[in-house]
Each structure stands twice: as structure tokens, then as C-alpha cells.
Amino acid sequence: MRAILLSGALAVVCSLLGTRVAIRWFARHGFGQPIRQDGPTTHLVKRGTPTMGGLVIVLSAIAAYLAATILTGRWPSASAWLLMLLFFGCGVVGFLDDFIKVYEQDNRGLSSRAKMAGQTLVALVFGVLATQLFADGRGVRPASQYISITHDWGIKLPLVVVLLVIWFIVAATSNGANLTDGADGLLAGASALIFGAYTIVNVWQNNQLCDSSRPTVVQAQCYQVRDPLDLAVFSAAIAAACVGFLWWNAKPARIIMGDVGSLAIGGALAGLAIMSRTELLMAVIGGLFVLETLSVMLQMSCFKLTRKLTGTGRRIFRITPIHHHFEHLGWQEVTVVIRFWIVAGIFVAAGLGIFYASWLA
């Protein structure tokens, strides 16, 4: 518990102070955000706002986790290094996307194929390492070859199928977080809630580990997770780094997170879900990301289908992701953000409720 508190405290301080430094540096060197032309007109004033602030979240969380772990007399576990691989690896893909946008002053950045290729490489390297190596004394590896809600169930899947599932989860969550990052403070605030929830989940799993010598652990309800305490410490660091960043990213944003932050956050969420054996539960805890992604998928599907049938493409929403739809309806951006934080909180509460109910059952 000391490591969790120390990690959170260090991360929020590093992020709070580091973001201030980043604002000055990015502004001095012209790292301004280009704005999509078809977005809400109220966003045009954000053109030129320093971007790539997600770098501060990534570096603050990693530094805080490493410092808290070492200062409390421990050493990073295999699960933590693998989570760092996803977090940093997806962040690198996002950094390349942001840098191209800033350099060319074009909101398109990396092509969709190049971005997906980068995410795929990171996901597959993580998948192979997590499922095939680093077994602990109990024989538990960081990731399993089963699908899980709160515990493994069903049949053991072939490695190629597991790698496809891991690729899908990493790509879905990183792109879902990326879609959510479209309003001042929206992703940072929602991510603080989501990673805070995973801190609770991993602490609970650590207290109820299988094969534990503690007499309070009920073996029928225990968790086959390799390093839940380290996952909790890292999750707390990411949540706290998002809070520190939110100080400067809340409306009116002094800095924008960029793809380097959103893709890294999505990758870290995927890693936590996979290594805590809660892949399906993650779809509830991170339900806001699912909602944003579904809005885009429905919009594209409806437009393509109606254009094929009638010759004129029709839309369900005025614009997607869905938070922009409400801005087009006349909602103030800050109103959209606060209400979507509430939605994210409801999903988080529902996910934690399912997690605890499963343990009781």
C-alpha cells in the first residue's frame, strides 16, 4: 500500500510540474495542434495550442512507478515491464502521428495502415512475451491463454488465437481512447476514473491471490494473477499522472494530450485487462471508450449502407465521435465533458460492482 500511495503522489507532482514546463517548451518550438476542419466551430480557437502533452503523462507515470517500487525495497516485476512495454510502445506510435501532424500542420498524421502496423507490432511482441515467458513460482505467466471476465473460463485457446485476441484488445482500447480525446479534459478525467478502478481491482486481487499462505484467502474465489500489486502501483501512477495533467488540460486547455497520450493510455488499459484476467470486464469499466468507438462504427456503417442502397449516404449522428455530436446540438464543451465524466463514472461503478459480485458469488 505504501508503494501505491507513493507512486500516486510522485506521479501527480511530476505531471503537474512537468506539464507546465512542457507547455512553455512546446509553445517556444511551435508544436501547435492542427484542428480538423469538419469539427465543432468552437474548436477552431484551439489551433496552435501546444500538443503532445501526453508525453508528460507517460514519463511521469513510468518514473513514479519505478521510483516508488525501488524506494519501497522491491524491484519491478515481469508484469510491470510488460505493461511498460505496451504503455511506452503505443505512446511511440502516437508520438510519430503527432509529430507528423505538427510538422506538416495537417490533422491527418500517420496513415491508418501505418498506425495499425505500429500497434500490431507492439501488441504481438507483448502477447508472445506475456503468454510464453516469465512464469513465477506457481507457474503463472503474466497473461493466460483463456478468455476472462474476472477469472479464466472456457477452453485453453491456441497461441495464434490468443495473439489475435490480444491484438484486437490493444488496437480497440488504444483507438477507443484516441477517439475519446476530442474535448478539453475529457480523456484525462475519464482515464483517472478508469485507472483508479483498476488500482482497486488489482489491490483486491493481491489480497486474494491463489496459493497464498494467508488463511483469509478462499481458494475457490482466489485469483491466478502473476503480479497484481505491481499492476496496482502502475495503475495508480497512470491515474495520478492524468489528474496532474488535467490541471492544465481542463477547459480552456493550455495543452492538448495528443495521440502520444491517448494511444499510450489505451495500450496500458489493454495491458491491465489482459494481465489481471479481466478482458471482458474491461469493456464495462472502460465503457466510455466502447461508447465512443461504437458511435463511429455505427455512423460509418449507416453512411456506407444508405449510400449503397439509395445513392445518398445518411448519418445517425451529426458528427462522430459522439461527444462532438452533442456539441453540434448546442451543448457547451464543458457541459459535454462533465456529463461524459459522469457516464464514465457510471461505467466504472458498474464494472467494480460486477467484479465484487463475482467474488461474492
C-alpha positions in Angstrom: 0.0 0.0 0.0 2.9 2.4 0.7 4.1 1.9 -2.9 0.7 2.7 -4.3 0.4 5.9 -2.3 4.0 6.9 -3.1 3.5 6.2 -6.8 0.4 8.2 -7.0 1.9 11.2 -5.1 5.1 11.2 -7.2 3.1 10.9 -10.4 0.7 13.8 -9.7 3.6 16.1 -8.7 5.7 15.2 -11.7 2.8 15.5 -14.1 1.6 18.8 -12.6 5.0 20.4 -12.7 6.2 18.7 -15.9 3.2 19.8 -17.9 3.9 23.4 -17.0 7.4 23.0 -18.4 6.1 21.2 -21.5 3.6 24.0 -22.3 6.5 26.5 -22.4 8.8 24.3 -24.4 6.2 23.2 -27.0 5.0 26.7 -27.4 8.5 28.0 -27.9 9.3 25.4 -30.5 6.0 25.8 -32.4 4.4 22.4 -31.5 0.9 23.6 -32.1 -2.2 21.5 -32.6 -3.9 21.5 -36.1 -7.7 21.3 -35.9 -10.0 19.1 -38.1 -12.0 21.3 -40.4 -15.3 19.4 -40.0 -15.3 19.5 -36.2 -17.2 21.9 -34.0 -16.5 25.5 -34.9 -15.9 26.3 -31.2 -12.7 24.2 -31.5 -11.1 26.5 -34.1 -9.8 28.7 -31.3 -7.6 25.7 -30.2 -5.5 25.9 -33.3 -1.9 26.3 -32.3 -2.4 25.1 -28.7 0.7 23.2 -27.6 0.2 19.5 -28.2 1.9 16.1 -27.4 1.3 16.7 -23.7 0.7 13.0 -23.3 4.5 12.7 -23.2 4.3 14.1 -19.7 1.7 11.5 -18.6 3.8 8.6 -20.0 7.1 9.8 -18.5 5.6 10.8 -15.1 3.8 7.5 -14.6 6.8 5.4 -15.6 9.2 7.4 -13.4 6.8 7.5 -10.4 6.2 3.7 -10.7 9.9 2.9 -10.8 10.8 5.3 -8.0 8.0 4.1 -5.7 8.9 0.4 -6.3 12.6 0.8 -5.7 12.1 3.1 -2.7 9.9 0.6 -1.0 12.6 -2.1 -1.3 11.2 -4.0 -4.3 12.2 -4.4 -8.0 9.8 -4.1 -11.0 8.1 -7.4 -11.9 7.8 -9.0 -15.3 4.2 -7.8 -15.5 5.2 -4.2 -14.8 7.9 -4.3 -17.5 5.3 -5.8 -20.0 2.8 -3.1 -19.0 5.5 -0.5 -19.6 6.2 -2.0 -23.0 2.5 -1.5 -24.0 2.3 1.9 -22.4 5.5 3.2 -23.9 5.2 1.3 -27.2 1.8 2.6 -28.1 2.9 6.1 -27.0 5.8 5.9 -29.5 3.2 5.2 -32.3 1.2 8.2 -31.1 4.3 10.4 -30.9 5.1 9.7 -34.6 1.5 10.5 -35.5 1.6 13.8 -33.5 5.0 14.8 -34.9 3.8 14.4 -38.5 0.7 16.4 -37.8 2.7 19.2 -36.2 5.5 19.2 -38.8 3.1 19.2 -41.8 0.4 21.2 -40.0 -2.1 18.6 -41.2 -4.6 16.9 -38.9 -4.2 13.5 -40.7 -0.8 12.5 -39.4 0.2 8.8 -39.9 -1.9 6.8 -42.3 -4.3 4.4 -40.8 -2.3 1.5 -42.1 1.0 2.8 -40.6 -0.7 3.4 -37.2 -2.3 0.0 -37.2 1.1 -1.6 -38.2 2.7 0.0 -35.2 0.0 -1.0 -32.8 0.1 -4.6 -34.2 3.9 -4.9 -33.7 3.7 -3.7 -30.1 0.7 -5.9 -29.3 2.2 -9.1 -30.8 5.6 -8.6 -29.0 3.7 -8.1 -25.8 1.4 -11.1 -26.5 4.3 -13.5 -27.2 6.3 -12.4 -24.1 3.3 -12.3 -21.8 1.9 -15.7 -22.7 5.1 -17.7 -23.2 7.6 -16.4 -20.8 8.1 -15.2 -17.2 6.2 -17.9 -15.2 6.5 -17.3 -11.5 7.0 -20.0 -8.8 3.4 -21.0 -9.1 3.7 -21.5 -12.8 1.5 -18.4 -13.5 2.5 -16.3 -16.5 1.6 -12.6 -16.9 -1.1 -13.4 -19.5 -3.2 -16.6 -19.9 -4.5 -18.4 -22.9 -8.1 -18.2 -21.7 -10.7 -15.5 -22.0 -11.7 -14.0 -18.7 -14.3 -11.8 -17.0 -12.8 -11.9 -13.5 -11.4 -15.5 -13.8 -10.3 -17.7 -16.6 -13.1 -19.8 -18.2 -13.7 -21.9 -21.2 -11.1 -23.9 -23.0 -7.4 -23.1 -23.5 -7.0 -21.3 -26.8 -4.3 -21.9 -29.3 -1.5 -19.4 -29.2 -2.4 -17.9 -32.6 -5.9 -17.2 -31.4 -4.7 -15.7 -28.2 -2.4 -13.4 -30.1 -5.3 -12.3 -32.3 -7.4 -11.6 -29.2 -4.6 -9.6 -27.6 -4.0 -7.7 -30.9 -7.8 -6.9 -31.0 -7.9 -5.7 -27.4 -4.8 -3.5 -27.8 -6.0 -2.0 -31.0 -9.6 -1.5 -29.8 -8.7 0.2 -26.5 -5.9 2.4 -27.9 -8.1 3.6 -30.7 -11.1 3.9 -28.4 -9.1 6.2 -26.1 -7.8 8.1 -29.1 -11.4 8.8 -30.2 -12.4 9.9 -26.7 -9.6 12.6 -26.7 -11.6 15.3 -28.5 -12.6 17.8 -25.8 -10.7 19.6 -23.2 -10.1 17.3 -20.2 -12.4 14.5 -21.4 -9.9 11.7 -21.7 -7.7 12.8 -18.8 -10.6 12.9 -16.4 -12.2 9.7 -17.6 -8.8 7.9 -17.6 -8.2 8.9 -14.0 -11.5 7.2 -13.0 -10.8 4.1 -15.1 -7.2 3.5 -13.9 -8.3 4.3 -10.3 -10.8 1.5 -10.7 -8.1 -0.9 -11.9 -6.0 0.1 -8.9 -8.8 -1.2 -6.7 -9.2 -4.3 -8.7 -5.5 -5.2 -8.5 -5.3 -4.5 -4.8 -8.2 -6.8 -4.2 -6.6 -9.5 -6.4 -3.4 -9.1 -4.5 -5.2 -9.7 -1.2 -6.9 -12.8 -2.6 -4.1 -14.5 -4.6 -4.3 -18.2 -5.2 -1.8 -20.4 -3.3 -1.4 -17.7 -0.7 -0.3 -18.7 2.8 -2.8 -16.2 4.3 -5.7 -18.0 6.0 -8.2 -15.4 4.9 -7.9 -16.3 1.2 -10.7 -18.6 0.0 -9.1 -20.8 -2.6 -12.4 -21.3 -4.6 -12.5 -17.5 -5.1 -8.8 -16.6 -5.4 -7.2 -15.0 -8.4 -4.5 -16.5 -10.7 -2.7 -13.3 -11.4 1.1 -13.0 -11.5 1.9 -9.6 -10.1 -1.3 -7.8 -9.0 0.4 -5.5 -6.6 2.8 -4.1 -9.2 -0.1 -3.6 -11.6 -1.9 -1.7 -8.9 1.1 0.6 -8.3 1.5 1.3 -12.0 -2.2 1.8 -12.4 -2.2 4.3 -9.6 0.7 6.2 -11.2 -1.2 6.5 -14.5 -4.4 7.7 -12.8 -2.4 10.3 -10.8 -0.5 11.4 -13.8 -3.8 12.0 -15.6 -5.0 14.1 -12.7 -1.9 16.2 -12.7 -2.2 16.7 -16.5 -5.9 17.6 -16.1 -5.0 20.7 -14.2 -3.6 22.2 -17.4 -5.8 20.3 -19.8 -9.2 21.4 -18.4 -11.1 24.0 -20.4 -9.6 26.2 -21.6 -6.8 23.8 -22.2 -3.3 25.2 -22.1 -2.0 22.0 -23.7 -3.5 19.1 -25.6 -2.8 15.4 -24.9 -2.3 14.3 -28.4 -2.1 10.7 -29.8 1.1 10.1 -27.8 -1.1 10.2 -24.6 -4.3 8.7 -25.9 -2.7 5.7 -27.6 -0.5 5.1 -24.6 -3.4 5.2 -22.2 -5.4 2.8 -24.3 -2.4 0.4 -24.5 -1.9 0.5 -20.8 -5.6 -0.2 -20.2 -5.4 -3.2 -22.5 -2.3 -4.5 -20.6 -4.0 -4.2 -17.3 -7.1 -6.0 -18.5 -5.1 -8.9 -20.1 -2.7 -9.4 -17.1 -5.4 -9.1 -14.5 -7.6 -11.6 -16.3 -10.5 -9.1 -16.8 -10.6 -8.7 -20.6 -14.4 -8.8 -20.8 -14.9 -6.8 -17.6 -12.7 -4.0 -19.1 -15.4 -3.4 -21.7 -17.6 -2.3 -18.8 -15.1 -0.4 -16.7 -13.9 1.4 -19.9 -17.4 1.6 -21.3 -17.0 5.2 -22.3 -14.3 4.2 -24.8 -16.6 1.5 -26.1 -19.4 4.1 -26.5 -17.2 6.4 -28.4 -16.0 3.7 -30.7 -19.5 2.3 -31.4 -20.7 5.7 -32.4 -18.0 5.9 -35.1 -18.7 2.4 -36.3 -22.4 2.9 -36.5 -22.0 6.2 -38.3 -19.7 4.7 -40.9 -21.8 1.6 -41.4 -25.1 3.6 -41.7 -23.5 6.0 -44.2 -22.0 3.3 -46.4 -25.1 1.2 -46.3 -27.6 4.0 -47.2 -25.2 5.3 -49.9 -25.2 1.8 -51.5 -29.0 1.4 -51.3 -30.2 4.9 -52.0 -27.2 6.7 -53.6 -27.2 9.2 -50.7 -25.3 8.5 -47.5 -27.3 9.2 -44.3 -25.9 9.7 -40.8 -27.2 8.7 -37.4 -25.3 11.5 -35.6 -24.3 15.0 -36.8 -20.7 14.1 -36.3 -18.7 11.5 -34.5 -17.2 10.6 -32.1 -20.4 11.1 -30.1 -19.2 13.8 -27.8 -18.9 16.1 -30.9 -22.5 15.3 -31.8 -23.7 16.9 -28.6 -21.5 20.0 -29.2 -23.2 20.3 -32.6 -26.5 20.2 -30.8 -25.5 23.3 -28.9 -24.1 21.9 -25.6 -21.2 23.8 -24.2 -17.9 21.8 -24.3 -17.5 21.9 -20.6 -21.1 20.5 -20.2 -20.3 17.7 -22.6 -17.1 16.9 -20.7 -18.7 16.9 -17.2 -21.6 14.7 -18.3 -19.3 12.3 -20.1 -17.2 12.1 -16.9 -20.5 11.1 -15.2 -21.1 8.4 -17.8 -17.5 7.1 -17.4 -18.1 7.0 -13.6 -21.3 5.0 -14.0 -19.5 2.5 -16.2 -16.6 2.3 -13.6 -19.1 1.8 -10.8 -20.9 -0.9 -12.7 -17.6 -2.7 -13.5 -16.5 -2.7 -9.9 -19.9 -3.9 -8.9 -19.7 -6.8 -11.3 -16.2 -7.6 -10.1 -17.2 -7.7 -6.4 -20.5 -9.5 -7.1 -18.5 -12.2 -9.0 -16.3 -12.7 -5.9 -19.3 -12.9 -3.6 -20.9 -15.5 -5.9 
